[in-house]
Amino acid sequence: MHMKKYLVKCLHRLQKGPGYTYKELLVWYCNNTNTHGPKRIICEGPKKKAMWFLITLLFTSLVCWQWSVFIKTYLSWEVSVSLSVGFKTMDFPAVTICNASPFQYSKVKHLLQDLDELMEAVLERILAPEQSYSNATRTLNFTIWNDTPLVLIDERNPHHPVVLDLFGDVHNGSASSSPAPGRTCTAQGCKVAMRLCSLNGTVCTFRNFTSATQAVTEWYLLQATNIFSQVPTHELVEMGYPAERLILACLFGPEPCSYRNFTSIFQPDYGNCYIFNWGMTEKALPSANPGAEFGLKLILDIGQEDYVPFLTSTAGARLLLHEQRSYPFIKDEGIYAMSGTETSIGVLVDKLERKGEPYSQCTMNGSDVPVQNLYSDYNTTYSIQACIRSCFQEHMIQNCSCGHYLYPLPHGERYCNNREFPDWAYCYSHLSMSVAQRETCINMCKESCNDTQYKMTISMADWPSEASEDWIFHVLSQERDQSTNITLSRKGVVKLNIYFQEFNYRTIEESAANNIVWLLSNLGGQFGFWMGGSVLCLIEFGEIVIDFVWITIIKLVAFAKSLRQKRVQARYAGPPPTVAELVEAHTNFGFQPDVARPGPEPGTYPDEQTLPIPGTPPPNYDSLRLQPLDVIESDSEGDAI
């Protein structure tokens, strides 16, 4: 009911028309506003009016320009970085250790036998090409070789390079080829390259190397990847170094530990790796005090004598310090500890806290990243390294129809190998060198908003010393092999000391450089300085804008009403009826006024028309009654509508 009365009043207000004009409204605003400039425009003479109008317009433009600058700066979402130092007891980091060799050669030799024989023949051709051509009597398995061969590129004539196959076939640098057996090329005059082909050898590319050492190492690694990708993971785990063989001694602070305190994880690059204090099933261990005596002490046996000769050219242990429940990307972030040395690692902690949206493209847990995390099966936290590798594996599956052996595999997919996917090496090489692919993954992945980094100070010394190595190796051999003979050597042992240098930690935190308080302060300062205004002046300006809109609506309604009245009047071409005609029409239903129009003669009607019976209507007694004023007004307003 109240809403109806309100609407009736609004319609009545529209019917009455505007109470004042635009000019009257502007004059009223200039006389009553708290802003200084408009008052002088009304009160001063003609010349000063023009001057104050220009000044007010200029300062208004300056205020709008300054406001746009401040709003643009605020919307750029800049951050400031603050560094703070704290002191508290901290959890000891997770420590991942791996052997530099992923497998024991004695257990994988049967898988690599053909590849090793082929590798030896390749080295003979590179080192002594003439002798190897004349003494080539061994039977080699060229199935692997035909998929991805090594070639020599003779560039002594740069305008006509010649591609020479290591096993006798010679190919021109162009698409056509012609055999020329017996032609040789010395290592000084040729470059060793890897030929990668697809579509049954019709499309080929060459991956060049500056050294034959790099070429044969990369070629052997590619062929070994093809072999190991066809072996089940549980068999690969059995071929790696077991924890009881790798970890000889363990001590955490004053408490002894053993290989049973480590969590095993398989990584294709380094085989079996072992993580101490990962925090997956147990609570993270705190460090009692800073210093070497309160850290983790390990003695490792890397078993260098059982390394795969062509797969691993580095001897030592690979280790990484990382946060609990995070996946260890030890190949990219780890460090080596050299055999025959004691490596001491002092640790300092940096904590990074980034601002989220819209200040930076970071994520809390990776749920808003449009990439399937293939490392989620390990129940680890999100990291940008996991996202980038998962993204690459997705592109690998989309472009090459198979996944690479070094990355986790989505459910239902298969690893690449030469037997099922003969073109995978060419596809992988093309994809790994693609800049567009890298940029796509970098743009899709986000950094973690909270991150912990461990800064390491590393020092090394020979261990054991010449004076003590005899008794140390005797004791360690007795404990591991139950033998009175020395079964260990300096080339196979590594000693590690990992500890906090101090309990001070640094927190690097991002905060908003320009917040809403900064924005409002600058907007108000500019408005007050140039025009002497405040928030109340803005409210007054908003009020005048609303009044302008209201006047415009009223004028539009009045204009529409006048158009409607003109259309109604246009229907009657003759003069308006007289009073006598109106009375006659009211009392006599058969009355028809005389209208000058073409047609039949007056008084003649069609036969089918039935005339009303004349009569006198009953009196309208309601016309004599008094009605309330609001009812009459409402009726008139209804008629006006």
N, C-alpha and C positions, 0 to 999 in steps of 0.2 A: 504493500500500500504506500509506504514511504517512497519507494523507488518510483512508483507511478506519479506521485506528486512532484518529485524532483524532475522527472522527464517532462511533465507538463509545464513546469516553470522554465525549463531550458527551451522548450519549443515556443513558449510565450516570449522569452527573451529574444529568440531568433526572429519572431514575428515583428517585434517592435523595431528591429534594425539597430545599427550601431549607435552607441551613445556619444562617441567622439570620433574624430578623424585621425589619420596618421600624423598629421602635423600637430594636432593638439596633444597627442600622446608623446611625441618627441619633445615638445616644449615642456610638458609636465615632467618628463624624465630628466631633462637638463636642469630644471629648477630644483629638483629634489634629490638627485644622486649625490653620493659622497665623493665621487671622482671629481678632481679639481678642474680639468679642462672643459668639460661640457657646460659648466655654469658660466664660464667666461664667454662662451659662444653666444649665449642668450642675453647676458647682461650688458655687454660692451656695445660700442658703436659699430658701424659697418666695416671700417678698416680693421679694427681690433678683432671683430668677429672673424674676418678672413684670416688674420694672423693666427688667432687661437685655434681656428679650425685646422690650419696647416700643421701647427705644432702638435695638436692632439692626434691628427692623422699620422704624423711622423713617429711620435712616441708609441702610438698603438702598433705601428708596423714593427718598431724595434722590439716591443714586448713579444709580439707574435713570433718574430724571428728567434729571439732568445729562448722562448718556450719550445720551439721546434728543435733547437739544438739540444736542450736539456732532455727533452723526451726521447730524441734519437739516441743520445748517450745512455739513457737509462735502459732503453730497449736493446742495446747492444750486449747486455748481460755480461759486462766485464767483471773479472774477479781479481781480488788481491790475495797474495800469499803471505801467511804469517808462519813464523818458525818459533816453536816453543820447546823447551827442554824440561823433561820430567825425570823423576827418580822413583823407582819402585822395583819390587821383586817380579821378575819376568819368567814366562814359560820358556823352557829350552826349545830351540827350533827343531823341526823335523830334519833328520839327516839321511840322505839317500846316498848309498855307495854302490858302485858297479865296477865290474872288471872291464878293462879296455877291450878285451876280446869277448865277443858275445857267446862263443861256443868253445868247447874243448875239441881240439882237432882230432883226438882219438875217437870221438863219438860222431863226428860229422864227416870223417874222411871218406866213408863209402858214398856219401851224397855228392862230394866234391871231386871224386877221383877223375872223371872225364874232364871236368873244368880245369883241374890242376895240371893234367897232362897237356891240355891245350894251351894253358898259360905258359908252361915251360917252353913249348914250341914257339910261342909268340916271342918270348924273350930271346930265344936263340936267333930268330929271324931278325930281331932288332939289333942285337949285339954283334952277331957275326953272320950277315946275310948270305955271303957267298958260300961259306961252309955249310950252313943249314940247308941251302938249296941242293947241295950235292950229296948231303948225308941224310936227307929226309926219307927214312925207311920205316918210321913208326906208323902204326895205324891209329889215327885220331878220329874221334867222334866229332864230325863237323856239323852236327845238327844245331848245336848252340851257336857255332861260328856263323853259319849261314843266316841266322836271324839278325845278328848285330855284329858285323865284322869290324876289325881294326884295319885301317888302310894307311899307306904312306902317300903324302901329297908332295910331289916334286915341284917346287916353286923356283927352280933355278932359272927358268924362263917365265917371268911373271905374266907375260901375255898369253902363254899357252901352258897352264899348269897341267900336270899329269897325275892321275890317281893310280897308285900301285897297290894291288892286293898283296898282303904279306905272304900268302901261300901260292903266288905264281901268276895270278890273273892281273892284267893291266887294263885300266879303264881311263878313257879320256876325261877331261874335266867337263865336257859337254854331256848331253843326254846320250849320245851314241857311244859305243864302246867297241874295242877290238882287242883280242887277247894278244899278248906279246910275252910269252913265257921266257924266263931267264933274265929278265931285266931287273936290276937291283938298284938300290938307292941307299946311300949312307945316311946315318942319323943327322950329320951336320948339314946335309943338303936337303933333307926332307923333314916334314912335320908329320907326327903321328896323329891321326884323327879317328873318330868313331863314326861309322856310316849307319844312319837310322833311316829305314825305309818303311813305306806303307803301301797298301793296294797292290800286294804281290810284287813289290820292288819297282813299281812304276813311278813313284814319287819318293825321292830320297833327299836327305839333308846330311851335312857333315858337322860334327861337333869337334872343333879344333882344340888342341892343347899346345902349350909352349914347351912341355917336357914329356918325354915318353913315360916317365915315372907316373905322372898324373894320369896319362891316358890309360895305361894298363891297370892302374888302381881303380879308376872309375869304371872301366870296362868289366873288371872282375867283380866289383860290387854290384853292378847292374845284373850280371849273370847269376851271382849268388842270390840276389833278391828274387829272381825268377825261380830258382830252385827251392828256397826256403818258403816261398809263398804257397807251395803245394804240399807242405808238411803241416799236419795238425799242430795246434799250439801246445798241447800237453806233451807232445814228443819233443818239440823245441825246448821246452822247460827242462826236460830230462837231459838234453844235450848241453845245457849251460852249466855254470859253476854252482854247485850247491852251497848253501850257507855255511855248513859245518866245515867245508874245505876253504872257503874264502875268509871267514872270520876266525882268527886264531885266538884272540884275547879281547876282552871288553871290560871297561870299568867306567862307571858314571859317578863322578864324585867319589865318595868313600864306598859306594855300593858296587859289588861285582855284577856283571851282566854277561850274556852269551848270545849266540845266534838265535836262540829262541825268543829273544826280546825284539827281534826284527820282523817286519812284515815283508813278505816276498811279493814282487811285482815283475812281470815280464815286459821288457821293452825291446822291440826289434833291433834297435841300434846297438844295445849293450847286453842283450840277453837277460839273465836273471839279475835283478837289482833288489836291494834290501833297504828298508826304511826303518829308522829308529825314531820312536816318539811321534808316530804319524797321527795319533789321536783318533783313530777310527773306532776302535773298540774299547779303548781305555782313556782315562783322563790324561791330559798333557802333563809331562813331568816339569816341575819348576826347578830353576837353578837356585841353589841355596845361597851362593855368594859368587861375585865375579872372581876371575882368576883361573889359572890353568889347573889347579888342584881340584876345582869344583866342576870341571867340564867332562867331556866324553873322550876317553882314551881307547884307541883301537889299534890292533896289530893285524894286518891282512896278509894273506898269501895269494898273490895273483896268479901263480902257476904259469910263469912266462914260457916255460919249456913246452907247454901244450897249446900255445897260441896257433891260430890258423895262419899260416905263413903269408898268404897273399891277400887275406881279408883284413888283417889288422897289422898296421905298421907302427903303432904306438904302444908302448908298454907302460903300465901304471894302473892306478885306480882313479875312477871318475867319481866325483862327489858333488853334492848340491845341498845347500841349506835353504829351506823353504818353510812356509807357514803350515801349521797343522791342517789336515784335510784338503790340502791342495795337491794337484797332480804334479809330479816332478818332471819338468822338461829338461832333463839333464844334458841332452846333447847341445842345447842352445844356451843354457844358463849355468852349466856345471863347470868345474875346474878339475885339472889333473893333479894327482899327487904322485911324485916320481918314486920308483922303486929304489930300495937301498937308502932311503932318507927318512927323517922324522919331520913331518910337516905340521907346524903349529899355526892355527887359524884363530885369530882374535876377532870377535864379533861385536858389532855395534848395530843398533836397531833404529830404523827410520820408519815411521808410520805416516802414510799418505791418506789424507781425507779430502776427497774432491766434492765440489758442489754438484748436485744433480741437475736435472732439467729445470729451467732453460739455460743455465749457466755453462754447462759442459755436457758432452755426449758420453756420459758414464752410466753404468747400470749397477744395481745393488746385487742381483743374483742371476742376471742373464735371461730372465723371463721375457724381457722386452726386446731381445735380439732375434732377428728373423733367420737364425741359423740353428739347425739341430746340433746340439752338443753331443758329439760322439764319445766324449769322455765321461758322460754322466753315468755309465755303467760302473765306473769306479767309485761312485758316490762322493765325488770331490766337488769343491767349490768352483765357481765360474772364474775363468781367466781369459784374457784376450788371446793368449797363445793357443788355448784349446779351441777358441772360436775360429781363429784363422786357419788352423789345421783341419778343423771340421769342414770349413767352407771349401778349402782346397780339395778335400776328399769328395765332397758333393760335386764339384766341377769335374773332378776326375771321372766319377761314375757317369755323369751326364755326357761327357765328351768322348770317353774311352770305353764305356760300357763295363768298366771294372774298377776296383779300388786298389790303391797302392799299398804295398806290404808294410810300409813304415807307419801307417795311420790306422786307427780303429775302423772297423768295417760296419756299415749299417746292416740291420737284419735283412736277410734275404739276398744280399749281394755277395760277389766272389772277388777274390784277389786276382790281380793281373798275373798272367804267365804266358810264355811263348806258345804253349800247346793250344790253349783255348782262345787267346787273344794275341795273334802274331804281330799286330800293329801297335801294341801298347807302349813299347819303348819310344817310338816316334811320337805318339800322342802325348806321352808324359813329358818328353823333352820340349815339345812345342808349348805345352800348357805351363810348365814350370818357368819358361822364359817369357811368358806373356805378361806384359805390363798391365793390360786391361784386366786380366784375372786378378792380379795382386791388388789393384786399386778397388776392384769390386768387393773383395773380401775385407779390405781395410775400411771401406765406407760402411759395410754392413755390420762389422764387429765394433764393440764399444769397450772402453777401458772399465775396469772395476772401480767403483767409487771409493772403496776402502781397500788399501793394500799395505802390506808389510814387507819391507826390504831389509836384507841383512848385508851390511857392509863388512867386508872381510879384510883383515890385515894378515898377510901370509909370510911366514919365514920357514926356511928349511935348513937342515943340517944332516950330515952323513949319519946313518944309523944302520946297524950298530957300529961302534968304533972297532978298529982293528984289534985293540986290546981285549974287547969283550965279546966279539962276535962268536968266538968258539963256544963259550959256555951258553950264550943266549940261544944259538942255533941247536945245541944239544938239548936244552930244556924244551924248546918249542917242538923239536922233532919227537921227543919222548911223549909229550902231551898229545900230539896229533896222530902220530903213526905208531906209538908204542914201540919205538925202535931206539936202540942205543946208538945207531949210526945217524949221522947228520943228513937229513933229507931236504933241508932248506938251504937257500943260498941268498946272498945279498941281492941278486937280480930278481928275486921273487917276493920279497917282503916289503911292506909299507907300514909305517907307524904314523898315526894321526892323533893330534891333540886339538880339540875343538872346545872353545870356552868363551864366555862373555868377558870382554875387556873391562867393562864397567856396567853398572845398572842404569846409567843415564841413557835415556832414549829421546830422540827428536821427533816431534810431531809437526809435519808440514801440512797446514790446513788452508783450504781455500774458503774465502768469504766474499760476499757480494761487495764489489767496489762502490756501487751506487744503489742504495736502497730507496724505499718509498719516502722515508724521512728526508733524505738528501734531495729527492726530486721536489717535494712540496716546499722545502726551504728555499730552493733556488727559484722555483716558480713565483712564490710569494715575494721574495726579495726583488726580483726584476719588476714585478707588477707594482710594488710599492715605491721602488726607486724612480721609475720612469713616469708613472701616472698617479702616484699617491693613493693607490687603491688597496683593497683588502678583500677578504672572502665575502663580506657583506655587499661590496660593490658588484661582485660576480653574481650574487643572488638578485640584486636589483636588475642587473642586465638580463638575467634569466626571466625575471618577471616581465620586463618590457618585451622580450621576445614572445612570451606566452600571450601577452595582450595583442601584439601584432598578429599572431596567428588567429586569435579569437576574432579580431576585427575582420580579418580576411574571410573567415568562415561566414560571419554574419553578412558581409557584402555579397559573397557568392550565393548564399541562401536567398537574399533579397533579389538578386539578379535573376535567379531561377524562378522565383515567384512572379516577378514582372513578366518574364517570358511566357509563363503559363497563362497569365491573365490576358496577354495580347493574343495568344492562340485561341482562347475562348471567345474573345470579342470578334475575332476574324470569322467565326462561323456564321454570324448574322450580318448579312449585307445591308438590310434596310434599317430604318430608325427603330429605336426601342419602343415597345408597346405602351399605349396610354393606360391611364388608370381605369377608364371605362372598359377597355378591352380585357384588362386583367380581371375585373369584377365579373364580366360576362363569361370569361373562360372558367371562372371558379364556380359560377352558378349553373351554367349551361354546358354540359359535356359535349354537346354536338356543335358548339361554337367553333368556327374556323375563321381566323382573321384574314382580311383581304391582303394578299401579297401579290405584288406585280411579278409574275413569273410565267414563262411559257407553259402551255398545257391546255387541258380542257377548260371549257367555260366555267365560271363560278356557278355554283349551285348544282352542277351535274356531277354525279358520283358513279363509280362503276357499279354494275349490278351485283357483284359478289360482296360489296362492302356493306356491313350491317351497322347502322347508325345507333349511337347510344340513346337511350330514352331520356329526354330532358326531365329535370327535376330539381328540387331544392335540397341542397345538402343539409345535414343536421348542424346545429351551431357547434363551434369549438369552444367549449366551456373552459378548457385549460388556458386559453388566452387571457382570461380574466383573473387568473391566480397569480399571486406574488411568488417569485422564486428567489432562492438565495443568490447572492452576488457571485460566489465562486462557481456555482453551477452555470450561470449565464456566461461567465468568462470562459469557463471550460468549453461550453458549446461553441462560443464564438471562435475560440482557438481551434476547436475541431473543424469548424467550417473553413477557417483560414488554411488549415492543413490540406 
